[in-house]
């Protein structure tokens, strides 16, 4: 589904989830300059400063909004919208 378009995807965390890229400041800059809108987080990796930033600054999207019946091990966040 994510690769259904030719839009670029920024993969973060690496295989182990411990790769410190992008740094929280860089992630914030990507969002503020409209280069990054959505963040897909997994519950199977330990939290990182970047994933914590996403949870504080981006709005979770209900799985039903994109055709899922449950969250499973992923949560999708819209970083163009601030959480309530």
MDTraj code that builds the backbone (N, CA, C; nanometers):
import mdtraj as md
import numpy as np

residues = "UNK UNK UNK UNK UNK UNK UNK UNK UNK UNK UNK UNK UNK UNK UNK UNK UNK UNK UNK UNK UNK UNK UNK UNK UNK UNK UNK UNK UNK UNK UNK UNK UNK UNK UNK UNK UNK UNK UNK UNK UNK UNK UNK UNK UNK UNK UNK UNK UNK UNK UNK UNK UNK UNK UNK UNK UNK UNK UNK UNK UNK UNK UNK UNK UNK UNK UNK UNK UNK UNK UNK UNK UNK UNK UNK UNK UNK UNK UNK UNK UNK UNK UNK UNK".split()
xyz = np.array([
    [0.0822, -0.1200, 0.0000],
    [0.0000, 0.0000, 0.0000],
    [0.0864, 0.1262, 0.0000],
    [0.1906, 0.1284, 0.0827],
    [0.2750, 0.2471, 0.0877],
    [0.3454, 0.2709, -0.0449],
    [0.3763, 0.1677, -0.1170],
    [0.4473, 0.1831, -0.2434],
    [0.3511, 0.1883, -0.3622],
    [0.2229, 0.2115, -0.3376],
    [0.1246, 0.2181, -0.4457],
    [0.1447, 0.3412, -0.5334],
    [0.2189, 0.4400, -0.4850],
    [0.2486, 0.5596, -0.5625],
    [0.3997, 0.5735, -0.5748],
    [0.4423, 0.6696, -0.6500],
    [0.5859, 0.6925, -0.6656],
    [0.6397, 0.7918, -0.5622],
    [0.5597, 0.8256, -0.4618],
    [0.6038, 0.9176, -0.3579],
    [0.7183, 0.8557, -0.2783],
    [0.8167, 0.9354, -0.2397],
    [0.9298, 0.8811, -0.1639],
    [0.8894, 0.8422, -0.0220],
    [0.9610, 0.7452, 0.0317],
    [0.9404, 0.6993, 0.1688],
    [1.0725, 0.7131, 0.2428],
    [1.0680, 0.7694, 0.3614],
    [1.1858, 0.7809, 0.4464],
    [1.1787, 0.6702, 0.5504],
    [1.2673, 0.5737, 0.5389],
    [1.2729, 0.4637, 0.6345],
    [1.3665, 0.5052, 0.7469],
    [1.3236, 0.4859, 0.8703],
    [1.4049, 0.5265, 0.9841],
    [1.4257, 0.4093, 1.0781],
    [1.5244, 0.4195, 1.1617],
    [1.5451, 0.3205, 1.2659],
    [1.6292, 0.2013, 1.2271],
    [1.6400, 0.1705, 1.0987],
    [1.7179, 0.0551, 1.0573],
    [1.6521, -0.0750, 1.0979],
    [1.7189, -0.1852, 1.0716],
    [1.6649, -0.3178, 1.1005],
    [1.6386, -0.3374, 1.2491],
    [1.7264, -0.2880, 1.3321],
    [1.7117, -0.3070, 1.4765],
    [1.6239, -0.2018, 1.5424],
    [1.5956, -0.0930, 1.4706],
    [1.5197, 0.0165, 1.5295],
    [1.6054, 0.1115, 1.6096],
    [1.7350, 0.0904, 1.6118],
    [1.8240, 0.1707, 1.6957],
    [1.9060, 0.2724, 1.6184],
    [1.8981, 0.2739, 1.4866],
    [1.9729, 0.3711, 1.4081],
    [1.9177, 0.5102, 1.4377],
    [2.0009, 0.6031, 1.4810],
    [1.9510, 0.7343, 1.5255],
    [1.9237, 0.8314, 1.4106],
    [1.8654, 0.7853, 1.3021],
    [1.8359, 0.8737, 1.1902],
    [1.6885, 0.8635, 1.1588],
    [1.6193, 0.9700, 1.1346],
    [1.6696, 1.1064, 1.1489],
    [1.6674, 1.1480, 1.2952],
    [1.7557, 1.2381, 1.3272],
    [1.7535, 1.2966, 1.4602],
    [1.6218, 1.3719, 1.4761],
    [1.5775, 1.3870, 1.5980],
    [1.4491, 1.4523, 1.6245],
    [1.4412, 1.5903, 1.5594],
    [1.5477, 1.6667, 1.5662],
    [1.5491, 1.8012, 1.5063],
    [1.5298, 1.7928, 1.3546],
    [1.5953, 1.6971, 1.2905],
    [1.5813, 1.6805, 1.1460],
    [1.4395, 1.6376, 1.1111],
    [1.3817, 1.5496, 1.1900],
    [1.2439, 1.5062, 1.1680],
    [1.1493, 1.6254, 1.1771],
    [1.1687, 1.7080, 1.2785],
    [1.0877, 1.8284, 1.2958],
    [1.1018, 1.9217, 1.1756],
    [1.2243, 1.9375, 1.1269],
    [1.2484, 2.0224, 1.0092],
    [1.1794, 1.9665, 0.8853],
    [1.1842, 1.8354, 0.8665],
    [1.1176, 1.7734, 0.7507],
    [0.9672, 1.7985, 0.7542],
    [0.9087, 1.7908, 0.8732],
    [0.7647, 1.8156, 0.8873],
    [0.7335, 1.9630, 0.8644],
    [0.8112, 2.0523, 0.9247],
    [0.7811, 2.1958, 0.9136],
    [0.8025, 2.2496, 0.7719],
    [0.8857, 2.1832, 0.6931],
    [0.9073, 2.2262, 0.5540],
    [0.8228, 2.1441, 0.4556],
    [0.7267, 2.0694, 0.5090],
    [0.6304, 1.9916, 0.4294],
    [0.6976, 1.8858, 0.3412],
    [0.8109, 1.8352, 0.3852],
    [0.8774, 1.7267, 0.3135],
    [0.8362, 1.5908, 0.3680],
    [0.7743, 1.5908, 0.4862],
    [0.7283, 1.4681, 0.5493],
    [0.5911, 1.4938, 0.6087],
    [0.4969, 1.4064, 0.5772],
    [0.3630, 1.4243, 0.6323],
    [0.3219, 1.3100, 0.7241],
    [0.3441, 1.1872, 0.6819],
    [0.2969, 1.0716, 0.7579],
    [0.4132, 0.9968, 0.8217],
    [0.3872, 0.9419, 0.9393],
    [0.4851, 0.8577, 1.0078],
    [0.4154, 0.7286, 1.0476],
    [0.4777, 0.6184, 1.0142],
    [0.4260, 0.4871, 1.0497],
    [0.5169, 0.4300, 1.1576],
    [0.4612, 0.4131, 1.2767],
    [0.5400, 0.3634, 1.3895],
    [0.5032, 0.2184, 1.4183],
    [0.5996, 0.1423, 1.4646],
    [0.5737, 0.0049, 1.5052],
    [0.5814, -0.0069, 1.6560],
    [0.5016, -0.0960, 1.7092],
    [0.5050, -0.1229, 1.8528],
    [0.6053, -0.2333, 1.8842],
    [0.6705, -0.2874, 1.7823],
    [0.7644, -0.3981, 1.8010],
    [0.9075, -0.3525, 1.8236],
    [0.9302, -0.2239, 1.8239],
    [1.0643, -0.1704, 1.8484],
    [1.0581, -0.0801, 1.9711],
    [1.1689, -0.0667, 2.0409],
    [1.1684, 0.0247, 2.1558],
    [1.1487, 0.1686, 2.1098],
    [1.0873, 0.2518, 2.1928],
    [1.0697, 0.3926, 2.1550],
    [1.2042, 0.4615, 2.1359],
    [1.2056, 0.5558, 2.0434],
    [1.3245, 0.6369, 2.0172],
    [1.2858, 0.7825, 2.0378],
    [1.3821, 0.8735, 2.0451],
    [1.3455, 1.0150, 2.0524],
    [1.2581, 1.0571, 1.9338],
    [1.2855, 1.0048, 1.8150],
    [1.2056, 1.0418, 1.6971],
    [1.0628, 0.9882, 1.7086],
    [1.0455, 0.8638, 1.7516],
    [0.9093, 0.8101, 1.7631],
    [0.8324, 0.8808, 1.8744],
    [0.9008, 0.9176, 1.9805],
    [0.8354, 0.9946, 2.0875],
    [0.7920, 1.1313, 2.0364],
    [0.8752, 1.1931, 1.9517],
    [0.8393, 1.3230, 1.8933],
    [0.7135, 1.3087, 1.8079],
    [0.7072, 1.2026, 1.7266],
    [0.5893, 1.1791, 1.6429],
    [0.4655, 1.1658, 1.7299],
    [0.4736, 1.0891, 1.8372],
    [0.3574, 1.0695, 1.9239],
    [0.3115, 1.1999, 1.9893],
    [0.4047, 1.2904, 2.0177],
    [0.3690, 1.4194, 2.0795],
    [0.3176, 1.5211, 1.9795],
    [0.3641, 1.5136, 1.8538],
    [0.3395, 1.6219, 1.7584],
    [0.2531, 1.5866, 1.6382],
    [0.2174, 1.4619, 1.6231],
    [0.1385, 1.4194, 1.5078],
    [0.0115, 1.3490, 1.5553],
    [-0.0914, 1.3529, 1.4737],
    [-0.2199, 1.2957, 1.5093],
    [-0.2310, 1.1512, 1.4625],
    [-0.2630, 1.0583, 1.5536],
    [-0.2834, 0.9203, 1.5102],
    [-0.4050, 0.9114, 1.4177],
    [-0.3949, 0.8260, 1.3187],
    [-0.5040, 0.8048, 1.2236],
    [-0.5673, 0.6697, 1.2537],
    [-0.6982, 0.6657, 1.2610],
    [-0.7692, 0.5411, 1.2866],
    [-0.7404, 0.4413, 1.1752],
    [-0.7116, 0.3152, 1.2089],
    [-0.6857, 0.2156, 1.1058],
    [-0.8003, 0.2025, 1.0050],
    [-0.9234, 0.2270, 1.0488],
    [-1.0368, 0.2163, 0.9566],
    [-1.0312, 0.3224, 0.8461],
    [-0.9589, 0.4318, 0.8693],
    [-0.9471, 0.5377, 0.7682],
    [-0.8656, 0.4922, 0.6474],
    [-0.7836, 0.3894, 0.6654],
    [-0.7049, 0.3394, 0.5528],
    [-0.7264, 0.1896, 0.5299],
    [-0.8456, 0.1427, 0.5671],
    [-0.8880, 0.0087, 0.5303],
    [-0.8446, -0.1049, 0.6206],
    [-0.7967, -0.0746, 0.7409],
    [-0.7570, -0.1812, 0.8338],
    [-0.8663, -0.1983, 0.9378],
    [-0.8807, -0.3193, 0.9865],
    [-0.9814, -0.3436, 1.0899],
    [-0.9222, -0.3358, 1.2303],
    [-0.7888, -0.3385, 1.2409],
    [-0.7236, -0.3233, 1.3703],
    [-0.5867, -0.2596, 1.3491],
    [-0.5291, -0.2081, 1.4556],
    [-0.3985, -0.1444, 1.4449],
    [-0.2868, -0.2451, 1.4227],
    [-0.2995, -0.3638, 1.4773],
    [-0.1904, -0.4596, 1.4681],
    [-0.0690, -0.4047, 1.5407],
    [0.0475, -0.4138, 1.4783],
    [0.1693, -0.3658, 1.5441],
    [0.2170, -0.2324, 1.4888],
    [0.1302, -0.1621, 1.4155],
    [0.1670, -0.0338, 1.3562],
    [0.0637, 0.0729, 1.3876],
    [0.1110, 0.1969, 1.3977],
    [0.0201, 0.3109, 1.4087],
    [0.0644, 0.4157, 1.3069],
    [-0.0308, 0.4693, 1.2333],
    [-0.0043, 0.5718, 1.1335],
    [-0.0398, 0.7072, 1.1937],
    [0.0476, 0.8042, 1.1748],
    [0.0277, 0.9410, 1.2280],
    [0.0346, 1.0426, 1.1144],
    [-0.0517, 1.1428, 1.1224],
    [-0.0521, 1.2536, 1.0262],
    [0.0199, 1.3716, 1.0918],
    [0.1369, 1.4039, 1.0404],
    [0.2179, 1.5105, 1.1003],
    [0.1801, 1.6494, 1.0502],
    [0.0859, 1.6567, 0.9570],
    [0.0351, 1.7865, 0.9142],
    [-0.0734, 1.8351, 1.0094],
    [-0.1222, 1.7456, 1.0922],
    [-0.2253, 1.7791, 1.1903],
    [-0.1693, 1.7577, 1.3287],
    [-0.1873, 1.8565, 1.4144],
    [-0.1411, 1.8466, 1.5534],
    [-0.2442, 1.7696, 1.6351],
    [-0.1995, 1.6917, 1.7328],
    [-0.2965, 1.6203, 1.8190],
    [-0.3786, 1.7181, 1.9017],
    [-0.4981, 1.6737, 1.9386],
    [-0.5878, 1.7575, 2.0209],
    [-0.5388, 1.7656, 2.1617],
])
top = md.Topology()
chain = top.add_chain()
for i, resn in enumerate(residues, 1):
    res = top.add_residue(resn, chain, resSeq=i)
    for name in ("N", "CA", "C"):
        top.add_atom(name, md.element.get_by_symbol(name[0]), res)
traj = md.Trajectory(xyz[None], top)
